[in-house]
């Protein structure tokens, strides 16, 4: 409700009032209402109590102010008393009293909303368990003592045959004996040289005696690898003269291979898988193959792990 409307309400309440109101008095009332921030009070009352309650309060206030007018009018001027008219105040609506909860809500100040900061989860450091090595003084001393007397050093621990290895004792042993599991005789000396001609895994053992008579043993393993190879001839003549009568692959340290030979029409004339294949120049039905060019494909695996894939051609003549 606006301030002007309240003032109009006051005036309307006094329309039938008999007292002659001095204009100066009314002006003073208006000034008092303005000083009290009537607009703000009205707005607050409307928000909290409702319009019906405000109108009732205004009606009561009108009656009080009317009494003030009478007192002020009596002071300024005396008039002949006339029969008073009963002023009937218009009741707009029933007075509604605010509830206790509404009053409490009106008087309670608004609380600022505080945002909760999420708790920071700290990374837990899990301790790492380090294995503990038991300290055995006698075992450590024995280990150091043995290594000081016998300690093998070799130029290599593997390679293709023929494998040549230079050996030496880094320990303090004065008498050294070298033994091998390839069936050869033992060797002596501080720096022997050993040859391995056949592929295989071998064990070299050193037994050394120190100047004070203590004995220590050390050993290592070496691997001798086979050098594989495979070659093919360019022609052969299966005529029974005992010379180049068979088509044979020249192979060294080859474990197994597969070969297929075909004629110019892609007919298979020879097919073999194994370790000792030989073509005698005959077809699968036992007839002599015609002279001419034949084609082969061979796949092989060497003892040293090498693989071979070869393609070529060969001339058959009689």
Secondary structure by P-SEA (a helix, b strand, c coil): ccaaaaaaaaaaaaccccccccaaaaaaaaaaaaaaaaaaaaaaaaacccaaaaaaaaaaaaaaaaaaaaaaaaacccccccccccccccccccbbbbcaaaaaaaacccccbbbbccccccbbbbbbbbbbbbbcaaaaaaaaaaaacbbbbbccccccccbbbbbbbcccccbbbbbbcccbbbbbccbbbbbbccbbbbbbbbbbbcccbbbbbbcbbbbbbbbcbbbbbcccccccccccccccccccccccbbbbbbcccccccccccccbbbbcccccccccccccccccccccccccbbbbbbbbbbbbcc
